[in-house]
């Protein structure tokens, strides 16, 4: 009995830590959306607080109206930016990537 606790410690110290579970693509996307919304809400809140220097910030940005709209609750991206993002990273780009890879595979098969 007096050896059991020390033997148990030696045994557990030899075991390597289990690797963390990787997120699925859907979990990753969802976590990104949730964290982005949270961070944007935090940023809006800070921009509306008394310690935020609005004048110095507005004087340094390219689009003060867009910034004011964002602080007031508008989206942080324009519809045009959304469509460009969808073209580059959305389902449309996945389809194009699949076609490109299929063509590469076909070329390899012919060789």
C-alpha positions in Angstrom: 0.0 0.0 0.0 2.7 2.5 0.8 4.3 2.0 -2.7 1.1 2.4 -4.7 0.9 6.2 -4.7 4.5 6.7 -5.9 4.1 3.9 -8.4 1.0 5.6 -9.7 2.8 8.9 -10.1 5.6 7.3 -12.1 3.2 5.5 -14.4 1.1 8.7 -15.1 4.3 10.8 -15.8 5.3 8.4 -18.5 2.1 8.8 -20.4 2.1 11.5 -23.0 -0.7 14.1 -23.0 -3.5 13.3 -25.4 -3.6 15.6 -28.4 -6.4 18.1 -28.6 -9.4 17.2 -30.7 -9.3 19.0 -34.0 -12.3 21.0 -35.1 -14.4 19.9 -38.0 -14.6 22.4 -40.9 -18.2 23.4 -39.8 -17.1 23.8 -36.1 -14.1 26.0 -37.3 -16.4 28.2 -39.5 -19.0 28.5 -36.7 -16.3 29.4 -34.1 -14.9 32.0 -36.5 -18.3 33.6 -36.9 -19.1 33.6 -33.2 -15.7 35.1 -32.2 -15.9 37.7 -35.0 -19.3 38.9 -33.9 -18.1 39.0 -30.3 -15.0 41.0 -31.2 -17.0 43.4 -33.4 -19.5 44.0 -30.6 -16.6 44.6 -28.2 -15.0 47.1 -30.6 -18.3 49.0 -31.1 -18.7 49.2 -27.3 -15.2 50.5 -26.9 -15.7 53.1 -29.7 -18.8 54.4 -27.9 -17.1 54.6 -24.5 -15.9 58.0 -23.0 -12.2 56.9 -23.0 -12.3 56.5 -26.8 -10.8 59.4 -28.7 -13.1 59.7 -31.7 -11.6 62.8 -33.2 -8.1 61.5 -33.3 -9.3 58.2 -34.8 -11.6 59.8 -37.4 -8.7 62.1 -38.5 -6.6 59.1 -39.4 -9.0 56.8 -41.3 -9.9 56.9 -44.9 -13.7 56.6 -44.6 -15.0 58.4 -41.5 -18.7 57.9 -42.6 -18.2 54.2 -42.9 -16.6 54.1 -39.5 -19.5 56.1 -37.9 -22.0 53.7 -39.6 -20.1 50.7 -38.1 -20.1 52.2 -34.6 -23.8 52.9 -35.0 -24.4 49.2 -35.8 -24.0 48.8 -39.5 -22.0 45.9 -41.0 -18.2 46.1 -41.0 -18.1 45.0 -44.7 -19.9 46.4 -47.8 -22.1 44.2 -50.0 -19.3 44.5 -52.7 -16.7 43.1 -50.2 -19.0 40.3 -49.4 -19.5 39.3 -53.0 -15.7 39.5 -53.7 -15.1 37.3 -50.7 -17.7 34.8 -51.8 -16.2 34.6 -55.2 -12.7 34.0 -53.8 -13.5 31.8 -50.8 -17.1 30.6 -51.2 -18.7 27.6 -52.8 -18.0 29.1 -56.3 -14.3 29.0 -55.7 -14.5 25.5 -54.3 -16.2 24.3 -57.5 -13.5 26.0 -59.6 -10.8 24.4 -57.5 -12.4 21.0 -57.9 -12.5 21.4 -61.6 -8.9 22.5 -61.7 -7.8 19.5 -59.7 -9.9 17.1 -61.8 -8.2 18.5 -64.9 -4.8 18.0 -63.3 -5.7 14.4 -62.4 -6.9 13.7 -65.9 -3.6 15.1 -67.3 -1.6 12.8 -65.0 -3.7 9.8 -66.0 -2.9 10.4 -69.7 0.8 10.5 -69.1 
